[in-house]
């Protein structure tokens, strides 16, 4: 499911990607990867605030997620 969401992201079919990633979150809410992926999609869509929220959720589940740490830092710098 996550892989298919990324395929839609690459094709810039963000609404389709969002729908799939949302299903993925509903099915695997304890997986840090699903929130990381949603964060990436939301960042691409320009929704920085919600992207940060998803990366933070990923980080809560897996505090070792360096990608989430880096993306939160990057997104917060862009908000300034």
N, C-alpha and C positions, 0 to 999 in steps of 0.2 A: 504494500500500500504506500509506504513511504517513498519507495523507488518510483512508483507511478506518479506520485505528487511532484517529485523532482523533474520527471519528464515534462509534465505540464508547466512547471516553472521555467524550464529551459525554452519552452515554446511560447513563453509569456502568456499562457492561458491561466492567469492567476486565480480566476474564480473556480475553475475546475480543480486546480491544485489546492485551493483553500478547502473545498468540499471534501476532498480525499484526506487531507491532513487533519481536518476536524474529526472525521470518522476515526482516523488513527488515534487521535488523542482520546476519544471516547472509549475506544477498545483497549488502549494501552496507557492509561493515565499515570501509571507508575514508571513509565519509561522516559528517561531524560531526553532521549533522541527525538521523540515526537515533538516536544516543546522547542528543541533546538531547530528542528526543521521548520516549524511554524514561525519561529522568530526570523529565520532567513527569508521566508516568503513575505512576511509582513514588512521586513526591511526593504525588500525589493519593491513592494507596493507603496512605500513611502510612509508607512504607519510606524514611526520610530518608537512611540510610547508603548504600543501594544507589543512590538517586537521585543523591547526591553523586558516587558513583563513575562513574555514567554521564555526568554533566555534566563531570567531570574528563576523561573519555575524549574527549568532544566538544571540550574545550578543548585537549587534546594535539594533536588533528588540525587544529583551527583556533584558534590562540591569539587571534584577533581576535573570537571569539564572545562578545560582550558579554552576551547572555542567559545563557549558561552561567556567566560570572563573577558576574553578579548573583544567580543562583539558588543557586550554591554559598555565597555570602556570606549570603543569606537563610536557607538551610537550616542552616548552621553556627551562626548566631545563635539559631535556635530550639532547638538542641541544648543550649545553655548553661542 
